[in-house]
Amino acid sequence: MNHPVGQATVEAPATRQARRRRLPVVPQIWLVAGGGWVGRIVQVVAQLLVVRILTDHLGVEGYGVFALLASLATWFTLSDLGVGVSLQNHISERRASGADTGSLVISASLLAIAACGFVTLLVALTGPLLARFILGDFGFLSPGHKLLVFYAMAFPGIGTALGSLLYRVWFAQHRGYLSNLMPAAGTILGTLGVWIASRTHIEPALSWSVSLFYAPIALLPIFGLGITLARLARLHRPSMELAKTVLRRALRFWLFGIIAATVLQVDFIIMAKVLSARDIVIYSIATRVFGLVFFVYNALLMGLWPMCSEAVAGGRWEEVNRMVRKYVALGAVFVILSGCAIEVTKPWIIATLAPSSRLAIPGSIVVLLTIYYVLRVWTDTFSTVIQSINHLNVLWIALPFQATFSVTFQVLGARWLGLEGMILGLILCFLLTTSWILPLAIHRLSAASPTAEA
């Protein structure tokens, strides 16, 4: 029966679809990257404000402790045993095939809750030993204060690992801009907390500053994850089989994360054992400024992750290769130009961020960090592609060597040449391993694909 109302019901969707085609469409990767740039810039600017607040309030040594504890954040993000990364890839694969992901998210979340609960108990029991090892060289802190300030970082750090599951879900759903904006909101609240602590002179000042900075960063995504799970639970149920599937892949990512953290996140620990608090503060300020540069590029990489997963799942290796060439070139040029700008403006940077410290950033540090972050652009891009398609064998081969080189070269470099030597050690460990192994692996995978371009 050709009823007018029925006819209108059939034609309306087609009409709406035609209208959508006429509207300009923003590519998902640029939408994700745009949100990432805004979020990351806000985060880094807020963290730079913390440098100013804490150096004025706690002095160079006090901020040195804060910077050292901040370097542990990556270690605590491993508290979910790699479930978040595994979940993101599973969601991307299911989206490519049109499968539902509700039960998968619930199952993975329960798994992550159990993992983070176990890590919380483990950290609570081993806290005195860990605090003594990590903060033992800061003699102005009493043993009790060392433990308190360590817990002030550790427990929110574990909470952040759990809440980050929500970010992985959003990235897999191509809503990664939310995954960058929410941490930015948490960092703003944390910075406000540090400012309030500095104004009220609440004691112990260092412990309160650490706790107030990191608590909002953990609590916001945990709250969001709770809302997401409550909505999904109306229509979906957890599955033991899905949990096992997620866990099998997660453990590989977790071990990979431990090795990667050994490469990238031992620098502050080494400095605390070998160099002075002033070196720690100089390195922290310089790397946070360069971090603002690299975060811009890293936001693009997080948007690239699901795009690569889906492109490779569809056999479109030529598309992956084009994206890699484009973004490596863009990132390298951006880092070099930013390094030149930092060298010119470094007196103003110190005068703005830590005027009471009377520090100066040597030009050699700026040059070495520029080289280091260009290498990071190169290797992190290829690493993102490798991880997005779960081809981790090459990382298992390269990263143990890189981790060993990283610790060895940084310790030796710091002892022989000071701060410059430590950064040289970082550069050398990349040049000898992942800077050539990862591109070679991608080239071989692409060449072996039946759809690869001649």
N, C-alpha and C positions, 0 to 999 in steps of 0.2 A: 504494500500500500504506500503510495507516494503522498504522504501527509506533509504539509508545509513545515510543521514543527519538526518532524523527523528529518526532513531534508536539511533544515538549518542546523540540526544537531550534528549531521555528518559533515557539513561544509565548514563549520566554525573552526575545527582544529586545523584544517588545511589553510584557511585564511590566516589564522594566527601564525602558522609556520612560515607562510609567505612573507608576512610582515617581519618576522624574526630575521629572515634571510637578508632583508634590506637594511637591517641595523648593523653597524660595525661591531665585530666580535673581537674582544681582547683575547689573545692566545692564553691558554691556562698557565703556561710556564711563566709568562710575564705578569699575570695576575698574582701568582704565588710569589714570584720574585719581588714584585712591587710591595706586597704586604710584608715580605721578609726584609726588604730594605728599610721600610718605615719602622718595623719592629726592632730590627737590629740596631739601627741608628739611635733609636730611643734608648735601647738597653745600654749601648756603649757610652752614650752621653751621660746617662744616669750613673754608670760605673765610674766615669771620669769625675763626676761631681763627688762621688764617694771618696775618691783619692784626695780631693781638696778638703773635704770635711774631716776625714780621719787623720791626715797629716797635721792639720791644725789642732785637732782635738787630742790625738794620741801620740803624735810625734812620728819620726821616721821608723823607730823600732816597732811601735804599735801597729803602724800600717804594714810594716814588713810581715808581721804575724798574720794580719788579715789577708795579704796577698798570697802568702804561703797556703793558708787554708782554702782560699778561693781556687787555687790550682788543684785541690783535691776533688773539686766538683765532678770532673769527668770520671774519676774512679767510682764515685757514688752513683753515677748514672748507670753503672753496670749492675746495680742491685736487682734489676728485674731479670737477670740471667739471659739477656738478649731477646726477651719475649717481644718487646716493642718493635724491633727491626724485623723480626720474623713475621709478626702480624702484618706489618705494612706490606711486605712482599706478597704474603698470602692474599691480602685484600686486592692488591693490584692484579694478581693472576686471576682471581675470581671475577673481578670486574671485566677483565678481557674476555672471559667466557660467559658473562652474563649471570653468574651464580650469586646467590644471596650470601651476605656476610654477617648477619646479625648474631647467629649462634657462635660464629668464629670469634667475634669481638668479645662476647661474654665469656667464652671458654678461656681465651687468652688473658683476659683481665683477672679472672679468678686465679689463674696460674701466676700472674705477676704479683698479685696481693700476697700469695703464699711465699713467693721468693723474697719479696721485700720484708715480710714479717720475719723470715728466717735471718736475713742479713741484719735487721734491727737488733735481734737478740744476740747475734754474734758480735756486733760492734759494741753493744752494751757490756758484754763480758770481757772483751779484749781492749776496751777503751783506755784503761790506765797504761797498758803497754804501748799502744799506738800513740797516745798523746806524748808519752815520754820520748819515744823514738823520733817523732816528727818535730816536736817543739822543744826538744831537749837542749838545743843550743841558745835558746832565748832565756838567759839567766834572770831577767827582770820579772819573769812569771813564776809564781809559786807552783808546786806540783798540783795542788788542787785547782788553781786557776787554769793550768794547762789542760787538765781533764775537762773542765767546764767549757772552755772555749772550743775544744775539739768536739764535744757533744753538740754545741751550739751550731756547728757546721754539719756534722755527720747526720743527725736525724732529719733536718730539713732536706739534706742532699738525697737521702733515701726516699723521702716523700716525693721529691722532684722526679726521681726515676720512675716511681709508680704513676704520677700524674702525666708524665711524658707519653704514656700509652695513648692518651687522647690526641696528642700532637701527631703521633704516627698514623692514627686513624684518619685524621684530617688531611695529612699529606697524601695518603693513598687515595682519598676521595677527591683529590685535586683542590682541596680547600686549605692549602698550606699557609695562606696568608693569615688564617686564624691561629695557626701554630706559631707564628712569629709575633702576632699582636698581643696574645695573652701573656707570654713571658715578658713582653715589654711593660704591660700593665703591672705585673708582679714586681719587676725591677723598679718601677717608679714608686710603688708603695714601699718597697724595701729601702730605697734611698730616702724617702720621707721618714721612715722609722729611724734610720741612722742619724738624720738631721735632728730629730726630736731627742734621741739619746744624747747627742752632743750638747744640746741646749739645756737639757734637764740635769746633766751630769749624774745620771743614774749609775750606780756601781753594782758589779764590776763593769766598767765602761766597755772594755773590749768584748767581753762575752755578750753583753746586751746588743752591741753594734752588729756583731756577726749574726746573732739570732734574729734580730729585727730585719736585717737585710734579706736573709734567705727564707724565712718563714712564709712570706706572701708568695714567693716564687714557687714554693711547694704546694701551698694550700689552694691556690686558684685552679690549677689543672686537676687536682684531686677532686675538688668540688664539681668541676665540669665533667669529669669522668663518671662521678656518681650519678649525675643527672642523665648522662648518655646511657649508662647501664640500666637505670630505672625505666627509661623509655623502651629500650630493647627487650627488657625482661617481660614486657606485656605480650610479646608475640614470639619470643625465641627462648630456648632453653640451652644451658651449657651441655657440651658433649665431651665425654672423656676421649673419644677418638680424635676430635679436633684439637683438644689440648695436647695430646701426644704428638700430633702432626706439627703443631706450632713449636713444641718443646724440642723436638729432634733438630729442627733447623736453628732454633734459638741458641742452643748450647754451642753450636759452631760460631755463631755471631758473637756470643759472650766471650769465648776464648779468644776470638779475633780482637774483640774490644780490649781485653786485658793486655794483649801484646801491643796493640796500637797505643794504649795509654802508657805503656812502658817506653814507647818511642817518644811520645809528645808531652807526657805529663810528669816527668821526673826532674824537669829543669829547676823548679823552685825547691824541691827537696835537696837536690845537689847543691844549689846555692846556699841553702840554710846550713849545710854541713861544711862547705868549703869557702864561700865568700861572705861578705859583710851584709848587714841590714841595708846599708846605703846602696850596694849593688842590686839587692833585691828590689828596692824601690825604683831605681833607675830602669831596671829591666821591666818591672811591672808597668810603669808609665809608658815606656816605649812600645811594649807589646800590646797594651790596651789601645794606644793610638793606631798602631798597625792593625789591631784587631777590628777597629772600625772599618778599615779598608777591606780586610779579608771577609768580614761578616757580610758585606755587600755582595761579594762573589759567592760566598757560601750559601746565601739565600737562594741564589740562582741554581746552585747544585742541588739543593733539597727539592726544588721544583723539577729538576731534570730527572731525579730518581724514578718517580712513577712513569714518566714519559719513556725512559729507557726500558723499564720493565715491560711495558705494553708494546713498545716497538719491536723488541727482540722476540717477545711472545708471538708477534705477528710476522716474524721473519724479515723485518725491515731494518737490516743492519746498515744499509747505506744511509738511512736517516740518522742513526746513532752516530756514525762517523762524521757526518756533516755537523751535528750538534757539538761534538767534542772539539773539532777543529775551530769552530766559531767561538766557543766559550773559552777555550784555552788562550786564544789570541786576545780576546777582549780582556780577560782577567790579567794576563801578563802586562799588557800596556797600562791598565788601570793601576796595578801595583807599582810599576816603575814611576809613573807620573806622581803617584801619591807619595812615594819615597822622596822624590825631589822636593815636593811641597813640605814634607815633614822636616827635612834638613833645613830649609829656609826659615821655617816658623818654630823651630825647637826652643829658642829662648823664650818666646811668647808662651809656648806650651807649658814649660816649667813655671814661668811666672804666674800662669793662670791656675795650674793644677796643684802645685806644691810650692808656693812662694816662701813658706817658712823653712823649707828643707835645705835651701842653698845648694841644690844639686844642679848638675849639667849633664845633658845627654851627649856623649862624644859622637863625632861624625862617623867614626868607624862602626859604631853600633847601628846607626841608621843604614849605612851601606850594607852591612852584613844581614840585617833584618829584611832589607829589600830583596836581597838575593834569596834569603830563606823563604819569603812568602811567594816569590815567583815560582820557586820549586814546589811549594804547597799547592799553588794553582794547578800546576802541571800534574802532580801525582794525585791530588785529591779528586780531580776530574776523572781520571782513569779508574781510581779506586771506587768512585760512585757508580760508574758503569759496571764494574766487576761485582759489587755488592748487590746492585739492583737486579742482576740476573742470577744471583746465587752461585756464581762461579768462583768459589772461594779457595780452590786448591792452590792457585798461584799466590794468594795472600798467605796461605799456610807455609809456603816455601820461603817467601821473601821476608815476612815480618819477624820471624824469630831471629834471623840474622840482623835485621835492622834494629830490633830492640837491643840486642847484644852490643851492636856498634854504637847505638845511641847512648847507653849508659856509660860504656867504656870511653868513648870519645869526649863526652861532656865532662866526665870526671877529670880525665887527663888534661883536656883543654882548659878547664877552670883552674886546675892546680898550676899549670905551666904559664898560661896567658891571661888568666883572670876571666872577666865577663866575656870579652871578645873570643877567647878560646872556647868557652862553653858553646857560644853560638856557632862557631866554626865546626865544633863537634856535631852539632845538629845538622848542619849543611852536609857534612861529609857522610853521615849515615844515610841520608837520602840519595846522594850521588852514587853511592856504592850499591844501592839495592833498588828501591821501588821506582826511581826516576827512569830506569830503562826496562825493568822487568815487567811492569804493568802495561806500558804501551806495546811491548812485544806480545804480551798475552792477548790484548784486544785485537791486534793485527792478525794474529793466528786464528782467533775465533771468527773474526769477520771474513777472512779469506776462506775458511772452511764452510761458511754458510752457503747453501745453494742459491740464495738470493743476492749474494754479495756482488757488487759491481766489478766488472773486469778492470 
